[in-house]
Structure formats: structure tokens, C-alpha cells
Amino acid sequence: MPKVVIDAERCKQCMLCVRYCPRASLRLSDATTSKGYHPVEQHDEEACTGCAICALVCPSVCIEVYR
């Protein structure tokens, strides 16, 4: 099963990964980072296909996808 790993401290809440995820498996977290951002988290691991579109569109390069 694919796994999305997000470096929360580097995430700047741009929401591009959430917007472009074809399976809607990402969302904003309720937690905040030290800089005050709400990082993205993977909330539906079973929906993820490991396509890595989220990692490709991330301008902060804080997403890694393991297949």
C-alpha cells in the first residue's frame, strides 16, 4: 500500500497537493507548525494509489511517496 510522507515543518499550506490529488486522500491538519501553518496530512491511506502527483506539484518539496 502506498504511503505519503509529508514534512510538516516545510509545508506552507498552499493546498496544491490537496487540489490535485485524484483520490482526495489528503487534507489540512488541525495541528499547526512552529510557523503557524496547518500542514497537509494523508487522511485516507486506502484511497491513495501512489501516483505521486502530490509530490510533483508541491512547491516546498516536502512530500515523498513510497510505493
URLIN-V365789 format. One record per run of one state. SS is the DSSP state (hx for helix, st for strand, lp for the rest). FROM is the first residue (numbers start at 1). LEN is the number of residues. If there is no record, write none. Layout:
SS_FROM_LEN + SS_FROM_LEN
This chain:
lp_1_2 + st_3_4 + lp_7_9 + hx_16_5 + lp_21_5 + st_26_3 + lp_29_11 + st_40_3 + lp_43_10 + hx_53_5 + lp_58_5 + st_63_4 + lp_67_1
